[in-house]
Amino acid sequence: MRFFFSPAAPHTLPSFSIDAANLHVLHDARSFHSQLLQRIAAARSRIYLCSLYLQHDEGGESVLLALHEAKQARPELDIKVFVDFHRARRGLIGAGKQAGNAQWYQAVSAQFAENEIPVYGVPVQTRELFGVLHLKGFVIDDSVIYSGASLNNVYLHVGERYRFDRYHIIDSAQLADSFSHYLCKQLLSMAAVRRLDKSDVPRPSNEDIKTLRQHLTHSHYPVNRPLNGQQGLSITPLCGVGKGNTFNKAIESLLANAKEHIILCTPYFNPPKSILKLLQKKIRAGLQIEIIVGDKTANDFYIAPEEPFRVIAALPYLYEANLRRFAKRNQQAIQNGQLQLRLWQHAQNSYHLKGIWVDQNLQLITGNNLNPRAFRLDLENGLLLNDRDGQLQQQTVQELDNIRQHTKLVQHYQQLETLRDYPLPVKKLLGRLKRIRLDRLLNHLL
């Protein structure tokens, strides 16, 4: 079923009814890791994991080993793993030449040959730079565990450092079926999607990849329940890829229809023009706006000044420059308390948290970075919650309090540094990029 909606009516989206008691919010990465492993161990019918990557480190190994242990204990379990094809075939940025995670998948597959677990690589574009699989959501039996986190040490808090995200568990057979249907019918049916746990599987052709991307522009989650005056709590799964897709329009509609307040979280302050215009419009209309972003030192691309410089380390400074311009433009709203800008920072940890809360009843749970890349290049998804009766109010307050715990308010735009304050290598690079306007290109691609 394909559904359409008016940009002026986010409440009319087809959705699944859910019981508020079946939606659980976790507040830290270790709890997310623990719940994921526990539910994998207890699974009885299916486990479908979808993530940007499953990393060959202690955290990633704990998940892949748990999958194989579950499969050995119950061979009838339907287990599938979906990751980005290109990301799995390269090493970490700045870590030199590496084989990539695909080689590890193949070694583990050979070790457990009797009960193999397929790992599918999904190439959203012919090159990683121009689009990746950024779908989130783990289906375990009749539940969906949804987080923007991928699967490695820092996202699972294995070791000293963690990367902060949102973590939700939704017990809903209909939602789990919808996610499963998308993965199996929209992805596995395409020739470009290849096994990464097999060494003899050839790389898909560029034509197959282009066919997949074209197919994905029309893909959607099946939702068979139109609202029709529905009461209570409901949830709508959304996805999209490419400029002007349905998911983008839903996000824009969510903001456009805000009447009282908007809370927005993103790790990288680099909003698409449409989102920036909507935020400015709502500020002019007098709405309360709160934006929670990561401090540049909490960015996953940040490199301390005393460490060897790499070009990618300029990105956190680009994002801070974007935020400073926005704050300067809206300094009056900051001063009167209408606009709150919060910077998240906690020790040496990083911030990867995304989401939107609108008025008293709507919220978006997503891995979408709410930036031009997410709106144009990557395959993204999210869950739109409509809490008509305020059943989630206490959970929402607790989650937001937890998010704000390690934040500080920006009282004036001058609190944010400028180019002259940055380390010399950053200053030189950003100066050159600005002169030839390549900073704008980076904002769109990274």
Long-range contacts (C-beta under 8 A, 24 or more apart in sequence): 1-222, 1-223, 1-224, 2-218, 2-220, 3-220, 3-223, 3-226, 5-250, 5-253, 7-249, 7-252, 7-253, 7-256, 8-253, 8-256, 8-257, 9-253, 9-257, 10-250, 10-253, 10-254, 10-257, 10-362, 10-384, 11-227, 11-362, 11-386, 12-227, 13-227, 13-236, 13-250, 13-384, 13-386, 14-223, 14-224, 14-225, 14-226, 14-227, 14-236, 15-223, 15-225, 15-227, 15-230, 15-234, 15-235, 15-236, 15-384, 15-386, 16-172, 16-174, 16-175, 16-178, 16-223, 16-225, 16-234, 16-235, 16-236, 17-225, 17-230, 17-232, 17-233, 17-234, 18-170, 18-172, 18-175, 18-233, 18-234, 18-235, 19-233, 20-233, 20-387, 20-391, 20-392, 22-170, 22-171, 22-172, 23-168, 23-169, 23-170, 23-171, 23-233, 23-385, 23-392, 23-395, 24-168, 24-169, 24-170, 24-171, 25-166, 25-167, 25-168, 25-395, 25-398, 25-399, 26-167, 26-168, 26-169, 27-167, 27-398, 27-399, 27-402, 28-157, 28-162, 28-164, 28-167, 29-149, 29-155, 29-156, 29-157, 29-162, 29-163, 29-164, 29-165, 29-167, 30-156, 30-157, 30-162, 31-167, 32-145, 32-147, 32-149, 32-156, 32-165, 32-167, 33-59, 33-62, 33-156, 33-157, 33-158, 35-145, 35-167, 35-169, 36-63, 36-138, 36-145, 36-156, 37-62, 37-63, 37-66, 39-140, 39-141, 39-143, 39-145, 40-66, 40-67, 40-70, 40-140, 41-66, 41-69, 41-70, 43-70, 43-74, 43-77, 43-140, 43-141, 44-74, 44-77, 44-141, 45-77, 45-78, 45-141, 46-77, 46-78, 46-79, 46-139, 46-140, 46-141, 46-180, 47-77, 47-78, 47-79, 47-80, 47-138, 47-139, 47-140, 47-141, 48-78, 48-79, 48-80, 48-81, 48-82, 48-138, 48-139, 48-179, 48-180, 48-183, 49-80, 49-81, 49-82, 49-138, 49-151, 50-81, 50-82, 50-83, 50-133, 50-135, 50-136, 50-137, 50-138, 50-179, 50-183, 51-81, 51-82, 51-83, 51-136, 51-138, 51-149, 51-150, 51-151, 52-83, 52-84, 52-87, 52-132, 52-133, 52-134, 52-150, 53-83, 53-84, 53-87, 53-88, 53-101, 53-150, 53-151, 53-152, 54-81, 54-83, 54-88, 54-101, 54-105, 54-119, 54-150, 54-151, 54-152, 55-101, 55-150, 55-151, 55-152, 55-153, 56-101, 56-104, 57-152, 57-153, 57-158, 58-153, 58-158, 58-159, 59-151, 59-152, 59-153, 59-154, 59-155, 59-156, 59-158, 60-101, 60-151, 60-152, 60-153, 62-156, 62-158, 63-151, 63-156, 64-105, 64-108, 64-117, 67-117, 68-108, 68-112, 68-115, 68-117, 71-112, 71-115, 71-117, 72-112, 72-115, 75-115, 79-117, 79-118, 80-117, 80-118, 80-120, 80-183, 80-184, 81-117, 81-118, 81-119, 81-120, 82-119, 82-120, 82-122, 82-133, 82-135, 82-183, 82-187, 83-119, 83-120, 83-121, 83-122, 83-133, 83-196, 84-121, 84-122, 84-123, 84-124, 84-128, 84-132, 84-133, 84-134, 85-121, 85-122, 85-123, 85-133, 85-192, 85-193, 85-194, 85-196, 85-204, 86-121, 86-123, 86-127, 86-128, 86-132, 87-128, 87-132, 87-133, 88-119, 88-121, 88-196, 89-121, 89-196, 90-128, 93-310, 93-312, 94-310, 94-312, 101-196, 102-196, 102-197, 105-196, 105-197, 106-196, 106-197, 106-198, 106-199, 108-197, 109-197, 109-198, 116-197, 117-197, 118-195, 118-197, 119-195, 119-196, 119-197, 120-187, 120-188, 120-193, 120-194, 120-195, 120-196, 121-193, 121-194, 121-195, 121-196, 122-187, 122-192, 122-193, 122-212, 122-379, 123-192, 123-193, 123-194, 123-204, 123-209, 123-212, 124-212, 124-213, 124-216, 124-241, 124-377, 124-378, 124-379, 125-209, 125-213, 125-377, 126-206, 126-209, 126-210, 129-445, 130-377, 130-445, 131-213, 131-241, 131-377, 131-378, 131-379, 132-377, 132-378, 132-379, 133-378, 133-379, 134-367, 134-368, 134-374, 134-378, 134-379, 134-380, 134-381, 135-239, 135-367, 135-379, 135-380, 135-381, 136-366, 136-367, 136-381, 137-179, 137-381, 139-176, 139-179, 139-180, 139-183, 140-176, 141-176, 142-171, 142-172, 142-173, 142-176, 143-169, 143-170, 143-171, 143-172, 143-176, 144-169, 144-170, 144-172, 144-175, 144-176, 144-179, 145-169, 146-170, 146-365, 146-383, 147-367, 148-352, 148-353, 148-354, 148-366, 148-367, 149-352, 154-350, 155-352, 160-348, 161-348, 161-349, 161-350, 162-349, 162-350, 163-300, 163-349, 163-350, 163-351, 163-352, 164-344, 164-346, 164-349, 164-350, 164-351, 164-352, 164-353, 165-352, 165-353, 166-265, 166-353, 166-354, 166-355, 166-365, 166-399, 168-365, 168-383, 170-235, 170-383, 172-235, 174-225, 175-235, 175-237, 178-221, 178-222, 178-223, 178-237, 179-221, 179-237, 181-221, 181-222, 182-219, 182-220, 182-221, 182-222, 182-237, 182-239, 186-215, 186-216, 186-219, 190-215, 213-241, 213-242, 216-241, 216-379, 217-241, 217-242, 217-245, 220-246, 221-381, 231-388, 231-389, 232-388, 232-389, 232-391, 233-385, 233-386, 233-387, 233-388, 233-389, 233-391, 233-392, 234-385, 234-386, 234-388, 235-383, 235-384, 235-385, 235-386, 236-383, 236-384, 236-386, 237-381, 237-382, 237-383, 238-381, 238-382, 238-383, 238-384, 239-379, 239-380, 239-381, 239-382, 240-379, 240-380, 240-381, 241-377, 241-378, 241-379, 241-380, 242-376, 242-377, 243-375, 243-376, 247-368, 247-380, 247-381, 247-382, 248-272, 248-274, 248-375, 250-384, 251-275, 251-356, 251-364, 251-368, 251-370, 251-382, 252-278, 254-356, 254-358, 254-362, 254-364, 254-384, 255-279, 255-282, 255-356, 255-358, 257-358, 258-282, 258-287, 258-358, 258-359, 259-287, 259-359, 260-287, 260-288, 260-359, 260-360, 261-287, 261-288, 261-289, 261-290, 261-357, 261-358, 261-359, 262-287, 262-288, 262-289, 262-290, 262-356, 262-357, 262-358, 263-289, 263-290, 263-291, 263-292, 263-355, 263-356, 263-357, 263-358, 263-400, 264-289, 264-290, 264-291, 264-292, 264-355, 264-356, 264-357, 264-370, 265-291, 265-292, 265-293, 265-353, 265-354, 265-355, 265-356, 265-403, 266-291, 266-293, 266-353, 266-354, 266-369, 266-370, 266-371, 267-293, 267-294, 267-298, 267-299, 267-300, 267-350, 267-351, 267-352, 267-353, 267-354, 267-369, 268-293, 268-294, 268-299, 268-315, 268-319, 268-369, 268-371, 269-293, 269-319, 269-320, 269-322, 269-323, 269-326, 270-318, 270-319, 270-322, 270-369, 270-371, 270-372, 270-443, 271-370, 271-371, 272-370, 272-371, 272-372, 272-375, 274-375, 275-370, 276-326, 280-329, 280-330, 283-330, 283-333, 283-338, 283-339, 286-338, 287-338, 288-338, 288-340, 289-333, 289-338, 289-339, 289-340, 290-339, 290-340, 290-342, 291-339, 291-340, 291-341, 291-342, 292-342, 292-344, 292-353, 292-403, 292-404, 292-407, 293-319, 293-323, 293-341, 293-342, 293-343, 293-344, 293-351, 294-343, 294-344, 294-345, 294-350, 294-351, 294-352, 294-353, 295-343, 295-344, 295-345, 295-351, 296-320, 297-345, 298-344, 298-345, 298-346, 298-349, 298-350, 298-351, 299-350, 299-351, 300-350, 300-352, 302-350, 305-423, 309-423, 309-425, 309-426, 311-429, 312-446, 313-426, 314-426, 314-429, 314-430, 314-433, 314-442, 315-442, 315-446, 317-422, 317-426, 317-430, 318-430, 318-439, 318-442, 318-443, 320-416, 320-417, 321-418, 321-419, 321-430, 322-443, 323-416, 324-413, 324-416, 324-417, 324-418, 327-410, 327-412, 327-413, 327-416, 328-413, 331-412, 331-413, 334-410, 334-411, 334-412, 334-413, 335-412, 340-409, 341-409, 341-410, 342-404, 342-407, 342-408, 342-409, 342-410, 343-407, 343-408, 343-410, 344-403, 344-406, 344-407, 345-406, 345-407, 345-408, 346-406, 353-403, 357-396, 357-400, 360-387, 360-390, 360-393, 361-386, 361-387, 361-388, 361-390, 362-386, 362-387, 363-387, 363-392, 363-396, 371-443, 372-443, 372-444, 373-444, 373-445, 373-446, 376-444, 377-445
